[in-house]
Amino acid sequence: MKSFYAVLSERIVRTSTIESFRFKLEAKIDFEPGQFLKLIFDQADINNKTLNKYLSFSSSPLNDYIEVTKRLSESDFSSSLKALKPGDKLMFQGPMGNCVFKQSYEKIGFLIGGIGITPVISIIEYIAQKKLNTDIVLMYSNRHHGEIAFRQELDNWQKEHKGLNIVYTLTDCLPEDHICIHGQIDQGLLQKHITDMQQRRLFIFGPPVMVEAMKKMCDDSGCVKDLILAENFVGY
């Protein structure tokens, strides 16, 4: 597995609990939209699962920087991220992951909850930069309005990319605007907003329980199993 270093250039607040960390590369690395990498705070023990964890790229591979995004908690790993300041150098390993976007995919969909949006950002930004004609449906669920990470970026891409349709859902409160739907992603919403699911590749990113629930819902809705691409965020 390839190891490399990058220098923190910017921290970007996405929500009250979610923050992005943007790094300048010493040398450009090649990765595919949707992949992830490992952040290494403990170089003496690469297998330290407390301080060395996997995060998805939340930036396009066409950028001259890499970005990762995390919902910050009180964990040791989050505390290490919070302590980073511009100019700090960090070690990474990667890229990794096979749940990626290919330019040959004409129709794609995403069933996403919360922080699972990070690899989706990498994919959609890449599509927007390449000006591809990809038909995209993003179903993005959060607890409340203030937790919708990357809302401004997503709305801007939707305006610029005619093939992008975003369905926001909120589970814990009534939406603050008419664009959002009150509730969670369920079979009814899936069938309403993705009517061509047998021709569309569906990406599912998130915690194992959420991923399995979405996969079962897809099976029950008649999705083609070979067109479902899923990635578990284990130990996230």
N, C-alpha and C positions, 0 to 999 in steps of 0.2 A: 504494500500500500504506500502511495506517495505521501511524503511529508513536505510541508512548505510553511513559510512564515509570511505574515502580512501585518501591516501597521494600522492601527485604528485611526481613521480620519474623521469620523463623525458618528454621533449618537442621535437617533431620531425617535422622539416620543410618538407612538402610534395611538395609544389609548392610555388610560390611567394606570394600567397594569402591563402593557405591552410596549416593548422598545426594540428598535432596530439598531444594529451595530454594523457600520460600514467600514470596510478595510481596504487600504491601498495595497496592491500586490507588488512584491519585489520582481516577480516575473509572471506573466499572464498564464493562467491555467485553463485547460479545456474541460468543460463539463456540459452536460445536457440539461435542458430545462426540466425541473422536477427532481433533480438529484439532491443529495445531502452530503455533509462532511462532518468530521469530528473535531471539536475544539479541545485543545490540550492545555490545561492549566498546570497539570502535574506531569512534567516531562520525565521525571525520575521513575514514575510508575505509569506507563502508558495505559495500563489496564485499570487504573483507578476510576471506578464507575461513579464516584461521588463528584470528582472535579473534572473529569473528561467525558463529555457527552456529545451526542449527535444532534445536529440542527440542520434543517433544510436551507438551501440557498433561497433567499427572498429577493433575488435580483437576476436579471437576464445574463446569460453567458456573453452577450455582446458588449456589456459594460466594461469599463477599465477598472472596476472595483468589484469586490464581492460583498454581499450583505447577508447577515443572518438576523432572525427576529425571534424574540423569546417573551413569553408571559413570565414576568419576574415574580419570584416568590421569596421565601426566607431560606431557601436551600443554600448550601455552600456554593453550588455552581452558580446560582443566580447572584449570590453575594460577590462572587469573583467577577461576574459580568458588570455588576453595578460599580465595582471599584475601578473598572477600566477608564482611562482618560486618553484623549487624542495624543498620538505619539507612541503609545504602548504597543509593543510587538507581541504577537501571539502565534503559537504553533497550531497548525491544522494537519489533518490527514484526510485524504479523499482525492477526487469525488467518489461517491458510492451511490448505488441504487439503480434499479431497472424500471421503475415506474416513471417513465419519461415521455415527453412529447416528441413526436416525429413529424416532420413537415408533410409527410404523406397522409397524415390524419386529416380528413376533410371535415369531419364532424366530431366534436368532443363535448363532454359534459363533466361537471364537478359536483359531487355531493360532499359538502364541507361544513364542519362545525368549528367555531372558534379559531384557535391558533393553527388549525390545519390549513389555513389560507396561505401559509408561507410559500410552499412550492408552487401553488397556483399563481402567485404573483410572478414568480420566475417564468412560468410558462406564458402567461398572458402578456407580460412585458415583452418577451421575446417575439411573440406573434405580432404585437403592435409595431415593434421596431422593424421587423422584416416585412411589414405590410402584407401579411398573408391573408388569404381569403377564408381562413378557417371559421367554421360555424361553431360558436361556443355558447353553451348554457351553463351558467354558474348558479347553483343553489347554495346559499351561504347562510348558515344559522348561527345566531348568537343569543345570549341571554337578554341583553337590552341594548338600546341604541348606542350607548357610550362604549360598547365593547366591539363595535364593528371596525376592525383594523383595516387600514388601507382604503377606507371609504372614498376619500377624495380621488385617489389614483384610479380606483375601479370605476368610479362615475365618469372620470375624464376619458378613460379608455372606451367606455361604453358609448360615449358621444362620438368618439373618433372612429370606432370600429363598428360598422353596421351589423356585423355578424355576431356581436357579443350581446347576450341577454342575461341580465343579472336578476336573480330572485332573492331578496333579503327576507329572512324570517327571524322573528324575535320570540323567545319562549317565556320570559319571566315578567313581561309588562306589555302594555299596549304600545304600538309603534308611535313614534313622534312625527312621522310623515306618511303620506299615502303610498310611498314606494314600498314600504315594508309590509310583511304579512305577519299577523300575530299567530304564533304556533311553532311547530317544529316540522322538519322535513319528514313527510310521511308518504305512504303509497299514493294517496289522493293527489298531493302536490306534485309528486314525481310524474304521475301519468298525465296531469294537466299541463305541465310545463315542458316535458320531454315526450312528445308524442311519437317520436321516431327512434325510441330507445334500442330497437333491434338493428339499427344502422349506425348508432353513435357509440363511440368509445367513452366509457365512464370512468373517471378518476375518483378514487376515494382515499383521502389522507386523514389520519387522526389516530387517537388512542385505539387499542385493539377492540375494546367493547363497542365503540362507535363504528369502527370499520366493519365488524361482523354484523352489526345491526343493519347497516346500509347495504351490505352484500346480500343479506337475507331478503331485505325489502326489494332489491333489484331482481333476485330470483323469483320472488312472488309476483313481480310485475311483468315477467316475461323477458327480462334482459338476456342478452346472449353472454354466457359466462366468459367466453374467450375475449369479449370486448370490455371486460371489467378489469381495471388496473388499480390495485390497492397497495398502500404502504402503511404499515403500523408505526406509530410514534411510540416506541417502547422506551420507558425510562426518561421520558421527555420532561 
